């Protein structure tokens, strides 16, 4: 049972603790770091040293890559003969980084060269015949592709016909038919013996540079790091080394373009991380290729002039803001389209399409839709003139989108990609059939659980272990990214000491977690989950998965947990004591006599600060209240039902009797036993509450304790003289209007009895038959049958309930929560014993 359910499935890594202890001792590292290294596949001191000390000497020999020797020979020959070389790249950040790296390399080698990147909208991805024709006209004799070309078999044949030599460097999945060229360099190529297969396009270009220079070109690692992170390549093995080396140089970058971009991105003076590349630098590099041409980004990364770099960085920053606006507009249109087409029943695979959608942002929109709906997603832009649809796909774990598209290859003109992302083009009138076939594959490959996102945690931690010293040790594992994510830790049953919403409109959640055993505290922040605050009781213990970081403020450094997901796995008790019925209940919603409708007094300081009391507007969120909450009352007076409906709308209402049994207060179809209960009134006795909670404790998830009449009960009963005084006044009045709110106030002024007590006395007299109501008229009964006050259930309950009310009003919120939870657990234990 998850009382507050997590948003994702949780998986905690399992490790050999004895092996971790040995590794920590052998390598002289923190035991927790040793555990994390085991999870990352480092089980020997040699592997640990290679991981932690990853440097240029750990890079593989580039000549192990199939086709590398041929490429090096051909390029050296072309440079030696002064032949014109064209670098042919791609318009994304990986392609731009690859192109820029090759430009710097060609400069260093003294080559006669230029570069070309096709326009995303006008030409599309990869080699095209028009670009080859242009190259021929301009005297190009050798084309070197970077981050593209592996699927261009037809274009490669055409280049040969034109007499242009071709060297292809790429990292995308190779098709069955490879292009014919002087050299095809791709570590994924069948039969290629290169030991690491997951280089980015810029990584393959870097290996070509390493082979041509016959050394590790450390000066090019910044560009290699940029493209590797931007293209979401796993930061393992060689990728991790390249990014580690590149980030080290970025702290004092030798590229004026990167320095200018750091300034435009607000990173000047900060230690640049892989996260900064992914979320600040790469989007700006990508912006030019998405909205215009990639030329501005290439010029920025290859310029040697600071003034030009500053202008180009500013241009990219402005383009990025335009890109953000276009993404938001397209995303909102796609959401409206999906909801109109499918409603709440989404298909296994989501497809959205629109005429004229910007081709440069459809991949980002697909990623946003996947994040919202967690379904494999393809977003298409349709050219109304040609009838062609160009799409970008993002997928989930378990659904290999490249494999799925391969099964539908007959429908498409072109496609490419990998397990998690892909691009394709086809006629728009084939989209429906493509959708049907992709859905069919999803039903074969996926089950219901696959549509729930997965959150993986490395280890469980205690709050006392979350210290700055540990976080500094964890930096040994950086840089973090795909394949080497920042370590995530599980903190189980952490007590909540403080809980509040922060940020604009309270969209974020701030907690202070307490280790009850040691008294140690840890701050935790959850971005975008501020709406959970009303659903976490202040007395709850939470399970949290998050990443540790150092929070620096006014010179103080503290450990802080960045929350990835959160849940509560025990019964939660929410303290509503002190909440009055909303003012509009009496004034507008309930039209009946004042004696019947007088709201009970608030419980004063017992719930101070929890709720705003009678000024709380109807319809506001109440702590712990969910749509499925059901309400428990203890008498059948219409006041309580009307109050509930006025404040909370139509709800299922139960009547609790003196034996602790629940019966429906209104005839309704049979439903399951309640999961959430709001205890509106003080129970008839402690035994009744205990019986009710015991009966339902194994199912209950939330209990909201209102006890709205507890303060009235705690005040005790009016004296018998006060009863007599009111009786004499009623005898003189004979009859009165129940719609006149001034009647109660008048009786109170004449007798000196408080208004609430006057209302109580009238209700008791009605139960005893001393007064009667007919419609909107109340009247005195001249010769009632003699009855004792104790024969009134209301009088008896208030008399007997005084101690019970005082007992509950004097409890702290924590004491109340423990008491209710214990009563509910007694039922759970009883059920299991039976």
N, C-alpha and C positions, 0 to 999 in steps of 0.2 A: 504494500500500500504506500503510495506517495501522496502525502497530504498536500505538499506543494511540489508538483511534478517538475522534473528537470525538462529542459527544452530538447535535450538530445539523449541518445543512448550513451552510457558510460562504459568504458573498458579500461581496466587498470592492468598495467603490465605486470607480468610475473617474472621474477628473477631468482637465481640461485644465490641466496644470501651468503652462504659459505664461500662461494667463488668471488663474490663482491668483496668480502673481507680480505681474502688472500690478495686480490688485485690491488686493493687500497694499500696494503702493507708492502707489497712488492714495488709499487710505483710511488709511494710516499704521497698519496693524494687523499683528499677528504673521502670518507666512506660513501657519502651520498653521491659524490662525483663518480666514484667507482661503479656504483649501481647504474647510474645513467650511461656510463660508457659501455657497460655490459649490454644494456638495452640497444645501444647503437652499434652493436656487433664487435666491440673491442674486448676480447677475452684474454689477451696475452700482453705482457709488458711491451713487446715490440709494436703491437697494434695500437696500444695506448700512446706510445711515443709518437708514432706516425700521425695519429689523430691530433694530439695536443701540440705537436711541434711542426705541423704541416707547413712545408716551405718549398722553395724552388727545387730542392734536391729530391722531393717526393713525386715530382711530375714524371709521367711516363715518356718514353722515347717516342717522338712524333713519327719516326720512320716505321714504327710498328703498324701505322695506319695504312691500309691498303690503298694504293694509288699515290701515296705521298712522294715516293722517289720520282715517279714520272712527272708529277706536278712541279717539284722543285727543279728538275732538269729543264722542263719546258719554260718555266718562268725565268730562270737564269739565262737561258738562251735568248729569250725575247728581249730581256733587258740588255744583254750584251750586244744585240744587233739593233738596238734602238727601235724595236717594233712598238707600235702603239697598243697599250693594254687598257682595257676598260673593266673596271670593277662594277659588277651588276648586283645590286643588293635588294633588300626588301624594306617596306615602309614602316615596320614596327620597330620597337626599341632595340630588339635583338639585331634586326637587319641593319638599322642605323648605326649601332655600335660596331657591328661587323664591318660595314662599309668604311666607317671612320678609322678603325684599326688598320684596315688594308691600305688606306690613304697614307697614314703615318708610316707604314711599312714601305710602301712604294717610294715615298720621299727619301727614306733612309737608304734605300737601295739605288736611288738615282734613276728610277724608271721613267719612261715616257708614258704617262697614264692619264685617265680621267675616270669619272664614275657616273653611274646612271641608276636611278631608282624609279620604277614605274609609278605612275599616279594611281592611287588606290581606286578612285571612282572611274577615271577615264580609261585605265588600262587593266586594272585588276592585278592579282598576285602573279608573280613569277615571270619567266621569260615569255616574250611574245614576239611574233614575226615582224610586226611593225617596228619594234625596237631593234630587232636584228637588221632589218633593212636600213634603218638610220645609222646603225653602227658601221655597216658596210660602206655607206655613202661617205662617212666621216673618217674612213681609213683605219678603222679598228681591225687589228689582226688577231688579237687574243682577248677573249672574255673570261674573267674569273668571277664565278658567281659566289656569293656569300649568303648563307641562310636561305637558299632557294635553289631550285633546279633539279632536285632528285626525281621529280615526276614529269620533267619536261622532255620526254623521249622524242616527240614530234618536233619540238623547237630545236633540239640538239641536231636532229637530222637536217633541218633547214639551215642551221648555221654552217654545217659541213658543206651543204650545197653552195652556200655563199662564199666558201673559202675562209671562214672564220674558225680559228682554233678555239676550243672550249675546255675549260677546267671547272668542274663543279665541286663546290664545297657546301655541304648541307648537313642537317642533323635530323630532319623529319623522317617519318617512317618511309622506307623505300617501297615502291610498288614491285609487282612481279617483273615487269619489264623495265630495266634500267636504261637511262639515256646513254648514247654512245658519245664518248669524249676522249680527249687526251688522258684525262684522269678524272675519276669520280671518287671524291673523298667524303666518306660518311661512315662513322664507326658502327652504325647499325646495318651497314650493307652486308648481305649474306657472305660469309667466308672471311670477313675482315677480322684479323686477330687482335685488334686493339683491345686492351683489357677493360677500358671504361667506355660504356656505350651511351652515356646520358649527357654528353656535352651539349651546350647550347650552340647555335650557329656561330656566335662569336668565339666560343671555345674551340671549334674546329678551325676557324680563321687564325686563332692564336697559335694552334699547333702548326699550322702552315708557316706562320711567322717564325716560330721556334726552329723549324727545320731549315728555312731559308737563311736565317741568321746563324745557325749552328750554335745557339745558346738560348737560355731562357730570357725572353725580352721583358724584363721586369717593368720597363717603362710603359708597356702596353697592358699591364694587368688591371689598371683602372677601367679601361674600356671593356676588358673581358669580364670584370666584376659587374659592371653596369648591365650588359646584355644578359648575363647569366641569371642575375636576380630578376630583371625585368621580364624575362621569358619563363619565369616560374620553374626553373630547372632545379632538381633536387640538390641541396648543398651537401653532397657526400663526395668522397674520393677527390678527384681532380677539380670538380666544381668548387668544393669547399676550399681547396688550396688556392685556386685562382681568386676567389672572392676575398679570402683572408689576406692575400698579398695585395690585392687591389685596394681594399679598405685601408690597409696600413698606409699606402701611398696617398690615398684621398685626404688624409688628415692635413697634408701639405701638398695639395695637388699641383702637378706640373702643367696641367691643362687649364688655360685661362678660361676656356668655355665652361668647364665644370665648376670652377671657382665662381664664375658669374652666376651660374645656375644655383649654386648653394646660396648665394646672396638673395636671389629672386625667390627662393623657396623658404627663406627664413632659417636656413641652416648655418649661416655664417657664425663661426666661433664655436659650433657644437661638434661633438665627436660623431662623425658620420657613420651610420650603421647600415646593415642590409635592409632594415625596415625603412630607413630614410630613402634608400634607393627605390624600394618597392612603392612607397606611398607618396613620395614628394618628387623625386627626380624622374623616374620612369614615366609617370603620367605626363609630365611636361615635354619630355623627349617624344613621346607617342603623339602628342597633340598635333604636331605639324603634319605628320603622315595621316592622321585621322581626318583632319578638316581641310587641309590644302595639299601641299606636297611635302615630302620629307627633307627637302633641300635645306631649309632653315636649321633643322636639327643637325644635319651633317656639317654644315658650315660652322655651327657653334662648337661642335666637338673637334673640329680640325683647324680652327683659326688660331693664329698666334698673336692677335692684336686685342688688347684688353677692351678698347672702346667698342670695337665691332662685337666682341663677346657680350658686353653689357647690353647692347641694343638687341642682339639676337635672343638673349635670355629673357629680356622683357617681352619680346614678341611671343616667345613660347609660353610665358606665364599668362599673357592675355588670351592666347589661343586655348590654353587649358581651362580658363574660366568659361570661355565660349563652349568648349567641349562639355563641361559639367552641366551647363544649362541645357544643351541639346540632349544629353543623356537623360536628364530628369524629365524633360518633356516627352521623349520617346518612351521611357520607362512607364510613365503614367498612362500614356496612350495604350501601351501593350497590356498593362494591368486591366484597364477598362475593357479592352477587347477580349481578354481571356475570361473575365468575370461575366461579360455579356454572353459569351459563347458557351461556357461550361458551368457557370454558377459555382457552387461549392464542390461539385464533383469533377475534379480535374482528371484528365487522362494520365496514363503512366508517363508519357512524353509530352512536353509542352511545345507547341509551335505558335509563334506570333509573327505576323507579317504586315507590312504597310508599304504603300506606294511612296517612293521618294524619301523613305527613312535614310538618314545619313549612314552610308556603308562603314564609315570610320568608327561608329559608336555601337554598332549592333552587337559586337562581342561583349562590350561592357554591360549593355542592357541584358544580354543573355545571362551574364554572371549575376546581375542584380535579381533577375527573376528566379534563378536557381536558389539564391540566398533566401528569397521570400518563400518559395513554394517547395524547395528541395525535390525537384523533378529534373530529369534530363531535359535540356531546353535548347531550342534553336530559334533564332530571330532572323527573319528574312527582310531584306529590302527589295522591292519589286520595281523594275524599270518598265513603266507603262508603254514605252515606245517599242521595246524589243520583246517584252513578255518574259524576260529572264528574272529569276529570283536568285539573289546572292545571300548566303546565310552564314551565320557564325554560331557554333554550338558549344555548350558547356555541359559537362555531365557529372554524375554522382558516382560514388564508390559502387562497384558491382555492375555498372553499365558502361562497357567499353564503346564509346561513341564511334571511334574509328572502325572497330570491328562491325558495328551495326551499319555504318554507312557502306562498308565494303559489301555487306549482304544486299544493299540496295543500289549497288553501283550502276546497274542498268538504267536507273532513273536519272542519273546525274551526268552533266557534261564534265564536271571536274570536282574532286574532293581531295582532302588531305588533312593530316593532323595526328593526334595520338589519343590515348585512352580518355583523357579528361577534356580535351578541346579539339575542335575541328572547324574547317571551313569548307564550303561547297557552293556550287552553282548548278541550277537546273531550270527548266521551263516552269513558270508559275503554275500552269495547269496540272503539273505533276505533284504539287505540294500535298494534296489530299491523300494520294496513294502513298507517298513517302511517309506521311503521318501514320497511316493505318499500319504500314509494315513495321515502322519503328515501335509502335505501340504493341504489336504482336510479339516482337522480340523482347520487349520489356516484360511482358506477361510471362514469357518463358524463362527469362534470366533472373527476375527479381521476385522477392516475396514482400509481404507487408512491412517487415522490419527494415528492409533496405530503404524505405522512404522516410526513415527517421535519421536525422544526422547523427554522426558518431563523434563523441568527444573522448579522446584518449588521454589518460593520465599516466605519468611515469611511475610515481611513487606516492605512498601516503606519508604525510608529515604531521608532526605535532606543532602547535603554534610556537612553542618554545624553541623549535629548530629554525624558525623563519627569521634569520638574523642577517644583518648587512654583510657579515663575514662570509656567510654561505653564498649569498648572491654574488659576491666578488669571486668566489671560487667557481661559480657556474659560468662566469665569463670565459673560462678556459675552453668551454664547449662551443663558443661563438666562432664564426657568424651563424646566426640562426635564419632559417628559411625553410622552404619546402624540402622534406627529406631529413632535415636536421632542425626541427622546430624548437623553439624555446621550451625548456622543460616545464611540464605541467604537473601540479601536485594536488593531491586530494587531502583536504582537511575534513575529518569526520566529526560530526556532533559537536561543532564549535558553538559555544554559547554566544548569544547576541547581546552585547553590552549596550551598544548604541546603534540606531537605525534611522536613517533619514534620506530624503531625496535632495539631490543637489543639481546644479546646472540650470540652464534656461528651462522653465516650465517643469522642473523637477524630473528631467528625463533620465538622470543617472542615479545610481544607488550607492550610498556610502554606509558601510558597517564598521563597527569596531568589534572584533571577535575576541572572546575570552577563553583561555584555558582554565577550566574550573579547578584543576588539580594544582597548577602552579601560580595562577593569578596573572600570567603573562597576557599581553594584549597584542593584537595585530590589526592594523587598518586594512580594509578591503574596499575596492571600488568596482562597481559593475556598470559599464557604459551602456546606455540604451535600455536598461531594465529598471528604471525608476518606478514604473507602474507596479512592480512586485511589492513595493514597500507596504501597502495596506494588507498584503496577504502573508506577511511574515510577522507572527506575534512577537512582541518584545521578549517574551520568556522562552522562545523557541531555541532549539539547537539545530544548526544548519550543517549540511554537507556541501562543501564548495570545491570545485575544481578551478584552479587558476594558475597564473604565472607570477613569480616573484620579481619585484623590481625595487630599486632604491628610490625613495621619494625625498628630494632635497628641498628644504624650505627654511629660509632665514639662517642658513649655515648649519642646519641640523639634518642629518641623514638617518632615515628610518626605513625599515623594511615595509613593503606594502604588497598586497596581493591584488592582482588584476583578475577579476572574476571572469571565467569563461562560461560557467554554468553553476546553478545552485538548486538545491532541493531541501525539503523538510520531510522526514520519514516518520514522524510521530504525531499524535493527536495535538493539534494546536488549540489553545484557549485564548480568546480575545476578550478583553475587559471593556464592556460597554457601560459599566456602572457610572451613573452620573449623566447619562444621555437622557434628555427629556424628549418627549414627543415633539415633532416640529410644530412651530406656532400655527402653521396653516392647517394642521389637523383639526384644531379646535375652531379656528376662525372660519375656515372655508369648506373643509371636507366633511365635517360631522355636524349635522343639524339635529340636535336633540337637547334634552334638558341639561342644564348646567350641572346639576347634582350627578347625573349619570356620566358626564363627560369631563369632570374636573381632572386634569392630568396630575399624576403624583409628583411630589416634590423631588428635586434632584438630590443625589446622595452626597453632595458637598465635596469635601476634599478627597474622598476615596478614589476618585478617578480624575483628579485635577490634571488638566492639560491633555487628557486623552481625546476628548471631543469638545466641541464648542457649546453643547447643550441645546437649549430650545431655539437658539438662533441658527442652528445648522439647517441649511435649506433642504427641502425634499429633493430626492434624486441624487444627492451627493454620495460618494463612495464611503461606506462604513468599513472600518477595519475588519478584515476576514470575511466580509460578506460576498458570497457568490450567488449566481442565479439559482443554483439548486438548493439554497438554504431554505429550511422549513422552520416554522415558528411554534413554540410551545407556550400555551397559556394555562392558567389553573382555575379560572372560573368562566362562566358562559355569558357574562355581561357583554353586550355588543361593543362597549367602549374599546376593548382590546382588539377585537377584530377590525373595527373601523380604523383604529390607530395604525395597525399593521398595513392595511390596504392603502391608507393615505400616504404613509411614509415609504412603503416598499412595493406598492402595486399588489397584484393578485399573487398570493403565496399559499402554499399548503400550510394549514394550521392544525396543530394537534392539541388535544385537551389532556392534561396530566391529572390523574385522580390521586386520592390519598394513598392508594396502594402502589403508586409508581408506575401505573399502566398508561399507555398512550392510546387514545382513540381519536379518529378524525373529527375535528370540530365542524367540518362541512362535508357533506356527502361528495366524494370524489371517486373516480375509478381507482382500483387497487394499483398501488405503485410499490417499488422496492422500499425497504426500510431506509430511513434518512441517513445521509452521510454528514450533512451539516445541520446543526440545530442552533437556533437562537432562543435562549431561555428568557422569555419576556417577563415573567412574574416569578416571585419567590415561590419555591415549591411548597406543597402542603406540609411537608416535614422533611427532615434530613433523610429519613428512610425512603421516602418517595423518590427523591433525587438519586439516591444510591441505587435503587431498584431500576430506575429508568436508564441510567448510564451503564449499569451492569448489563442490562438486557441488550443494549445497542453498542457497547464499547468496542466490540471486535470490528465494527464497520465504520464507526464515527471517524471523521477526519478533522472536523472543526466544531468547536462549541463557542458560541458568542454569549457571554453572560451579561444580560441586561439587568434583570431584577429591577424593573422600573418602579415597582411598588415597595421596594425594600425600605426606603427612607420613611414612607408612611407607616409601615408596620413597626419600624424601630421606634417611632414616636409613641407607641402604645395607644390604648383606647382612650377616648374622651371619658371624663368622669360621669358617674350616674346623674349627678346634679346637672351637668351640661345636657345630657339626654333629656332630662325633665324640662329644662328651660326651653329647649328647641321644641319639644312636644307641645308646651303651652302656647308658644308662638304660632305653631301650625294650627292648633285648635282655633285660635282667633282668626287666622287667615281663611280657614276653610278650604280655599282653592287658590291656585296660582298658575301662571304660565310657565311651562318648562322651557320655553324658548327665551325667557327673560334672564339674561346673565346677571342683571342687577339684583335678582331675588336673593341669591346666595349672599351677596355682599350686604344686603339689607339685614338679613337674619344675623349675619356675623356682627354687624354694627350694633344691633339691638341687644345681643346676648353676650358679646365679648368672646364668643367662641370663634376660633380661626376658620377661614373659608374652607380649607381642606377638611377640617373636622366636621363642619356643617354638612359638606357633601357626603362624608362617610356616614354621618348619623342618618341622613335622608335615605341612603341606600340600605342601611340596616332596618329602618322603619318600613321600607318597601318590602324587604324580605319577611318581616314579621306581620305584614298585613295592616300596619297602623296607618299607612298612606297608600294611595293607589294612583296609577297613571292611566289616562285615557286619551290617546292621541297626544296633543300638545298641552294637555291639562293635567295638573296634579291636584289631588284633593284629599282632604283629611277624612279618615274613616271614623264615623262617630262612635260606634260601639264595637270595637274589635275584640276578638277572643283574647283573653289574657295569655301572654307568653313572656317567658324570661328572655332577657337580652342574649343569654348563652345559647338560645335555640336558633339564633341567626348564624348561618355558616360564615358570613362575612365578619361578624363580631368575634366569633370563636377563632377564626383563622388569624385575625389580627391580634387577638389576645395571646394565642399560642405562638404566633410568629414573631413576637417581639425579640425573643432571645436569638432565634434563628437569623433574623434580619441583622441584629447587632453583630452576630458571629460573622456573617458574610460582609458586612460593611467595614468591619475592622481589619479584614484580611488585606494584605498587600497584593498587588497584581501577581507577583511571583508565588505567593502562598495560595492564592486562588487557583492559579494554573496547576500547581502541584496537586492540590486537593481534587480538582475536577479530573485530572489525568489519572490519579490513583483510583478514583471511583470507577472510571471507565476501564482501567486495566483489570480491576477485580472481575468484571464481566468477561473480559478476554481470557483471563486465567480460568474462570469457571467453565467457559465454553471448551477450552482445550482439555481440561480435566475430564469433562463429560465425554 
